[in-house]
Amino acid sequence: MAGLLSNFRNTMILSVILALIMIVSFGQVHGHFDGQFWQAVFRWMHVFFGILWIGLLYYFNFVQIRVMPAIPAELKPAVSKYVAPEALFWFRWAALCTVVAGIGLASLRGHQYAAEVFTFGFAGGYGPDDRGYTLMGIGIYLALIMFLNVWGVIWPNQKIALGIKEADADAKAKAGRIAMLASRTNTLLSLPMLTAMAMYQTLFG
């Protein structure tokens, strides 16, 4: 067992296999591999990739960005060359997969639901019963803004700051600051976004 757990790849493969067994078991207990079952599958993917995405966002902001100034200059290249690029790989692709799974989930819940949340409840008119869609819609668009921030601002500037893309020292410093501010923006938006997602699912289903 220790040999298995010491290998990250094998650990994750086994975890996925166990999760798939659980997913199939839920389908069998549910009695149907129907639309509702696939909603559950997409919600599972949405949650998993969301945890990976936001977890890495919080790692960058709670740990790396705050601690980097205190790291001795001779040790900083290890973070910039090895840790940050690897974390950014999982960070940006987790963001994409979270959004794709979320859109898939909204679509599986039906055209009417998707139309309502993406229009803040204004599809087909707006009434008191549509206010939940408004709050959920806010959460969805905050997540989309965060996703676009990852791919359109953070990653392009991090490539410069980390030396993945050639640039002079001034350009690297400027890019690093832009990436940091964009990451902080996503941290700012993350709690309202998560609030919308969690509260809507609990109160409105």
C-alpha positions as CSV (number, residue, x, y, z in Angstrom):
1,M,0.0,0.0,0.0
2,A,2.8,2.4,0.8
3,G,4.3,1.7,-2.6
4,L,1.0,2.7,-4.2
5,L,0.6,5.8,-2.2
6,S,4.2,7.0,-2.9
7,N,3.3,7.2,-6.6
8,F,1.0,10.1,-7.3
9,R,-0.1,8.8,-10.7
10,N,-1.1,5.4,-9.4
11,T,-2.8,6.9,-6.4
12,M,-5.0,9.1,-8.7
13,I,-5.7,6.2,-11.1
14,L,-7.0,4.1,-8.2
15,S,-9.0,7.0,-6.8
16,V,-10.7,7.5,-10.2
17,I,-11.5,3.8,-10.5
18,L,-13.0,3.8,-7.0
19,A,-15.0,6.9,-7.8
20,L,-16.3,5.3,-11.1
21,I,-17.4,2.2,-9.1
22,M,-19.3,4.5,-6.7
23,I,-20.9,6.4,-9.7
24,V,-22.1,3.2,-11.3
25,S,-23.4,2.0,-7.9
26,F,-25.4,5.2,-7.5
27,G,-26.9,4.7,-10.9
28,Q,-27.9,1.1,-10.0
29,V,-29.4,2.2,-6.7
30,H,-31.2,5.1,-8.4
31,G,-32.6,2.5,-10.8
32,H,-32.0,4.5,-14.0
33,F,-29.0,5.9,-15.9
34,D,-31.2,8.7,-17.0
35,G,-30.9,12.5,-17.3
36,Q,-30.9,13.0,-13.5
37,F,-28.1,10.5,-13.2
38,W,-26.0,12.4,-15.7
39,Q,-26.7,15.6,-13.9
40,A,-25.2,14.0,-10.8
41,V,-22.2,12.9,-12.9
42,F,-21.6,16.4,-14.3
43,R,-22.1,17.9,-10.8
44,W,-19.5,15.6,-9.5
45,M,-17.0,16.6,-12.2
46,H,-17.9,20.3,-11.7
47,V,-17.2,20.0,-7.9
48,F,-14.0,18.1,-8.4
49,F,-12.5,20.4,-11.0
50,G,-13.8,23.4,-9.0
51,I,-12.0,22.2,-5.9
52,L,-8.8,21.8,-7.9
53,W,-9.1,25.2,-9.5
54,I,-10.1,27.2,-6.4
55,G,-7.8,25.2,-4.2
56,L,-4.8,26.3,-6.4
57,L,-6.1,29.8,-6.5
58,Y,-6.1,29.9,-2.7
59,Y,-2.6,28.2,-2.6
60,F,-1.2,31.0,-4.8
61,N,-2.9,33.8,-2.7
62,F,-2.8,32.3,0.8
63,V,0.7,30.9,0.5
64,Q,3.0,31.5,-2.6
65,I,2.4,35.2,-3.3
66,R,2.5,36.1,0.4
67,V,5.6,34.0,1.2
68,M,7.7,34.7,-1.9
69,P,9.1,38.0,-0.6
70,A,10.5,36.2,2.5
71,I,12.2,33.4,0.5
72,P,16.0,34.0,0.1
73,A,16.9,35.2,-3.4
74,E,19.0,32.0,-4.2
75,L,16.0,29.8,-3.4
76,K,13.3,31.7,-5.4
77,P,14.3,30.2,-8.8
78,A,13.2,26.8,-7.5
79,V,9.7,28.0,-7.0
80,S,9.6,30.0,-10.3
81,K,11.1,27.2,-12.4
82,Y,9.5,24.1,-10.9
83,V,6.6,24.7,-8.5
84,A,4.8,27.6,-10.2
85,P,4.7,26.3,-13.8
86,E,3.4,22.9,-12.5
87,A,0.7,24.6,-10.3
88,L,-0.3,26.9,-13.2
89,F,-0.8,23.9,-15.5
90,W,-3.3,22.3,-13.2
91,F,-4.8,25.7,-12.3
92,R,-5.7,26.8,-15.8
93,W,-6.9,23.4,-17.1
94,A,-9.0,22.9,-13.9
95,A,-10.6,26.3,-14.6
96,L,-11.5,25.2,-18.1
97,C,-12.9,21.8,-17.0
98,T,-14.9,23.4,-14.2
99,V,-16.6,25.8,-16.6
100,V,-17.2,23.0,-19.2
101,A,-18.7,20.7,-16.6
102,G,-20.8,23.6,-15.2
103,I,-22.2,24.5,-18.6
104,G,-22.9,20.8,-19.3
105,L,-24.7,20.5,-16.0
106,A,-26.9,23.6,-16.7
107,S,-27.7,22.1,-20.1
108,L,-28.7,18.8,-18.7
109,R,-31.1,20.5,-16.3
110,G,-33.0,21.6,-19.3
111,H,-33.3,24.5,-21.8
112,Q,-35.6,26.4,-19.5
113,Y,-33.3,26.3,-16.5
114,A,-30.2,27.2,-18.6
115,A,-32.1,30.1,-20.1
116,E,-33.2,31.4,-16.7
117,V,-29.9,31.3,-15.0
118,F,-28.0,32.7,-18.0
119,T,-30.5,35.6,-18.2
120,F,-30.7,36.2,-14.4
121,G,-34.3,35.0,-14.5
122,F,-35.5,37.3,-17.2
123,A,-36.2,34.6,-19.8
124,G,-39.9,34.6,-20.4
125,G,-40.6,37.5,-18.0
126,Y,-39.5,38.2,-14.4
127,G,-41.4,37.5,-11.2
128,P,-40.8,36.8,-7.6
129,D,-40.0,33.1,-8.3
130,D,-37.2,34.2,-10.6
131,R,-35.0,35.9,-7.9
132,G,-33.2,32.6,-7.2
133,Y,-32.2,32.5,-10.8
134,T,-30.8,36.0,-10.5
135,L,-28.6,35.0,-7.6
136,M,-27.4,31.8,-9.4
137,G,-26.8,33.8,-12.6
138,I,-24.6,36.2,-10.7
139,G,-22.5,33.2,-9.4
140,I,-22.2,31.8,-12.9
141,Y,-21.0,35.0,-14.5
142,L,-18.6,35.6,-11.7
143,A,-17.1,32.2,-12.4
144,L,-16.9,33.0,-16.1
145,I,-15.2,36.3,-15.4
146,M,-12.7,34.3,-13.2
147,F,-12.2,31.8,-16.0
148,L,-11.5,34.5,-18.6
149,N,-9.1,36.1,-16.1
150,V,-7.2,32.8,-15.8
151,W,-6.7,32.3,-19.5
152,G,-6.7,35.9,-20.7
153,V,-4.7,37.7,-18.0
154,I,-3.0,35.5,-15.4
155,W,-1.5,32.8,-17.7
156,P,-0.2,35.1,-20.4
157,N,1.4,37.3,-17.8
158,Q,2.8,34.4,-15.8
159,K,4.5,33.1,-18.9
160,I,6.4,36.4,-19.1
161,A,7.0,36.7,-15.3
162,L,8.3,33.1,-15.0
163,G,10.6,33.4,-18.1
164,I,8.6,30.8,-20.1
165,K,8.3,33.6,-22.7
166,E,11.4,35.8,-23.3
167,A,11.3,39.3,-21.9
168,D,13.5,41.8,-20.1
169,A,13.5,42.4,-16.4
170,D,11.1,45.3,-16.5
171,A,8.6,43.4,-18.5
172,K,8.8,40.5,-16.2
173,A,8.2,42.6,-13.1
174,K,5.3,44.4,-14.8
175,A,3.8,41.0,-15.9
176,G,4.2,39.6,-12.5
177,R,2.3,42.5,-10.9
178,I,-0.5,42.2,-13.4
179,A,-0.8,38.4,-12.8
180,M,-0.8,39.0,-9.1
181,L,-3.5,41.6,-9.3
182,A,-5.6,39.4,-11.6
183,S,-5.2,36.5,-9.2
184,R,-6.2,38.7,-6.3
185,T,-9.3,39.8,-8.3
186,N,-10.2,36.1,-8.7
187,T,-9.7,35.6,-4.9
188,L,-12.0,38.6,-4.3
189,L,-14.7,37.1,-6.6
190,S,-14.4,33.5,-5.4
191,L,-16.4,33.8,-2.1
192,P,-19.4,35.5,-3.7
193,M,-19.3,33.0,-6.5
194,L,-19.1,30.0,-4.2
195,T,-21.9,31.5,-2.0
196,A,-24.2,31.8,-5.0
197,M,-23.5,28.2,-6.0
198,A,-23.8,26.6,-2.6
199,M,-26.8,28.7,-1.4
200,Y,-28.8,28.2,-4.6
201,Q,-28.3,24.4,-4.5
202,T,-29.3,24.2,-0.9
203,L,-32.3,26.5,-1.0
204,F,-33.7,26.0,-4.5
205,G,-32.1,22.7,-5.7
